[in-house]
Amino acid sequence: MLDKLDDWPRHQIASAFDHVANGDYRWFDCYWFCACDPSGSVALVTGIGVYNNMNVLDAQACPRRHVEAYRSRGGP
């Protein structure tokens, strides 16, 4: 059954979101987003990765202000 997540640009096959392209444990879907102000003094990069064959989800965020950057990463 299709749901809202099946329309995300990161889904790589023509099947429901709970199916992956193959059985390889390294197969994953990921999505990242980057935003910054026009002057370039503030930026934010975020991302999320779904490793369906390993039952793992990880995420990251990196805000930057002027020349200082901070990184946070979650996952197993």
C-alpha positions as CSV (number, residue, x, y, z in Angstrom):
1,M,0.0,0.0,0.0
2,L,1.4,3.4,-1.0
3,D,1.6,6.2,1.6
4,K,2.8,9.8,1.8
5,L,6.5,8.9,2.1
6,D,6.4,7.1,-1.3
7,D,6.4,10.5,-3.0
8,W,9.7,11.6,-1.4
9,P,12.4,12.3,-4.0
10,R,14.8,9.9,-2.1
11,H,12.9,6.7,-2.8
12,Q,14.8,5.0,-5.6
13,I,12.5,2.2,-6.9
14,A,8.9,2.0,-8.2
15,S,7.5,0.1,-5.2
16,A,6.1,0.9,-1.8
17,F,8.4,2.7,0.6
18,D,8.9,-0.4,2.8
19,H,10.7,-2.3,-0.1
20,V,14.3,-1.7,-0.9
21,A,16.2,-2.1,-4.2
22,N,18.1,-5.3,-3.2
23,G,19.1,-7.4,-0.2
24,D,22.6,-6.0,0.3
25,Y,23.0,-4.9,3.9
26,R,24.8,-1.7,2.7
27,W,21.8,-0.5,0.7
28,F,20.4,2.8,2.0
29,D,18.2,5.8,1.2
30,C,19.4,9.2,2.4
31,Y,18.2,12.8,2.2
32,W,20.0,16.0,3.0
33,F,19.0,19.7,3.2
34,C,21.2,22.8,3.1
35,A,20.1,26.3,3.9
36,C,22.0,29.6,4.2
37,D,21.4,33.3,4.2
38,P,22.4,35.4,1.2
39,S,25.4,36.9,3.0
40,G,26.8,33.5,3.8
41,S,27.3,34.2,7.5
42,V,24.7,31.6,8.7
43,A,24.1,28.1,7.3
44,L,22.5,24.8,8.3
45,V,23.1,21.4,6.8
46,T,21.0,18.4,8.0
47,G,20.7,14.9,6.8
48,I,19.0,11.6,7.5
49,G,19.9,8.1,6.4
50,V,17.7,5.0,6.4
51,Y,19.5,1.6,6.2
52,N,16.4,-0.7,5.8
53,N,18.3,-4.0,5.6
54,M,20.2,-3.3,8.8
55,N,17.2,-1.7,10.6
56,V,19.2,1.5,11.2
57,L,18.3,5.2,11.1
58,D,21.0,7.9,11.5
59,A,20.9,11.7,11.3
60,Q,23.2,14.7,11.3
61,A,23.1,18.4,11.7
62,C,25.7,21.1,11.2
63,P,24.9,24.7,11.9
64,R,27.5,27.3,11.0
65,R,27.7,31.0,12.1
66,H,30.4,33.1,10.5
67,V,33.5,30.8,10.7
68,E,32.3,28.6,13.6
69,A,30.8,25.2,12.7
70,Y,29.2,22.6,15.1
71,R,28.4,19.0,14.1
72,S,26.0,16.6,15.8
73,R,25.4,13.1,14.6
74,G,23.1,10.5,15.9
75,G,22.8,6.8,15.2
76,P,24.1,3.5,16.5
